[in-house]
Amino acid sequence: MKRFLPYGRQDVGGEEMRRVRDVLESDWLTQGPKVPEFEAALAASCGAAHAVAVANGTMALYLAFRAAGLGPGDRFIVPPTTFVATANAGVLCGAEPVFVDIDPETLTLDPARVEAALLADPRIRAILPVHLGGRVADLPALKQLADRHGAVIIEDACHAIGTRWCDDGGAWHRVGDGSHGVMTCFSFHPVKSMTTGEGGAVTTNDPALAEKLAGLRTHGITREPSRLERQDGPWYYEMHDLGINARLTDMQAAMGLVQLQKLERLCKRRLELVQRYDRAFARVPRLRVQARPQPDGSCWHLMIVRTPERDALYRALAAQQIGSQVHYYPVHLQPYYRHRFGTGPGLCPAAETYYNEALSLPLFPTMNDADQSRVIKAVRRFFADRPEVAMTAGAAIGDGCDDGDMFHGLDGLDGHD
Ligand SMILES: Cc1ncc(COP(=O)(O)O)c(C=O)c1O
């Protein structure tokens, strides 16, 4: 029986365990000195002035919406190809989602459709680009539109910690550096490129937003003497805002500090794996991959492929103990959104077509070349065993390959391909 290969897995080692143990032996378990240490390291790693660590990516998004002041009567643009949390976070604040379709190649918000939505609806106050799979959305175009229409960009970078990207002028940016989004939200869930178990953060260059986020994270409570409306004993605090407990623990922050030190290496390995997949699949008919930026500095969280035979491919891989996953069923088709906001099929055709074809293959830094070869062989063999499908419909994604290509190179994958 072959060993099960999951689609994602954390890379946690002895150093994380030692640092967490140190915290367990200290006086602080919940938010203590490790949290600001982690925040400083995270801000430096992203190139932002501030980072506010929170309990998870959902809280990062929710508090970012709150800090931006979105509430009833406001609307925000969100792509349907995302985890439900992106839209939910805004709805929990009382704002209304405007689902805008994705670009079918990059799988991120389509700026032309964003512009149309902004022109049609003056109540839109925020744009939530999702850097799907680690690939940055078209931030320069979105920022131009946001500035023109008085909206702010809040980046959902839950997939994209560690991503760097190059703008048209040749300047490199780090996701979370605040150059385009006023706030950038991260998740440190175990399948992500770095983890704290559960965990998240918001980065920003705006000190007022950072202060607001930090207050909301802990019930909107302050003990800062200069801000108190009355003076009382040392026990006294005041609540100035309606917040929540969204704190990260010191144990998680200690783990995050180690993961941050490893992040560049983890991202490099992810990119290597993605590039090898891309080479191996370049001539497989009826299979295509997410468009890569050039040059590519992405920290790839997901290896997304698309094929009209997605369901059969999923089953074929599962039969060989290879895990895969679908990211994502379009949020506007979720029953809650259909019933509450009247959304439905046909609203975002690119996201709907994409969903029917999408599959995320195993991608994680501790995956070795042999693990990857197993996946590549299984995928290639799947298409080689179905020549009739490939020959009748292969032209649909036409990459100019002849039919012989799909039989080529099924073996010998353990070396470089
Ligand atoms: C795109 C996206 N946004 C938000 C979230 C929410 O993050 P968390 O699970 O840490 O709450 C996730 C996590 O899966 C995600 O993938």
The ligand as a MOL file (V3000), in Angstrom:
LIG
                    3D

  0  0  0     0  0            999 V3000
M  V30 BEGIN CTAB
M  V30 COUNTS 16 16 0 0 0
M  V30 BEGIN ATOM
M  V30 1 C -8.0440 33.1070 0.8820 0
M  V30 2 C -8.2880 32.8870 2.3530 0
M  V30 3 N -8.8000 33.9010 3.0710 0
M  V30 4 C -9.0260 33.7630 4.3960 0
M  V30 5 C -8.7370 32.5930 5.0640 0
M  V30 6 C -9.0360 32.4780 6.5250 0
M  V30 7 O -7.8990 32.1690 7.2700 0
M  V30 8 P -8.0000 31.3310 8.6220 0
M  V30 9 O -8.3160 29.9180 8.2700 0
M  V30 10 O -6.6400 31.4750 9.2380 0
M  V30 11 O -9.0600 31.9650 9.4430 0
M  V30 12 C -8.1930 31.5280 4.3530 0
M  V30 13 C -7.8530 30.2750 5.0370 0
M  V30 14 O -8.0550 29.1990 4.6350 0
M  V30 15 C -7.9730 31.6690 2.9660 0
M  V30 16 O -7.4860 30.6680 2.2380 0
M  V30 END ATOM
M  V30 BEGIN BOND
M  V30 1 1 1 2
M  V30 2 1 2 3
M  V30 3 2 2 15
M  V30 4 2 3 4
M  V30 5 1 4 5
M  V30 6 1 5 6
M  V30 7 2 5 12
M  V30 8 1 6 7
M  V30 9 1 7 8
M  V30 10 2 8 9
M  V30 11 1 8 10
M  V30 12 1 8 11
M  V30 13 1 12 13
M  V30 14 1 12 15
M  V30 15 2 13 14
M  V30 16 1 15 16
M  V30 END BOND
M  V30 END CTAB
M  END
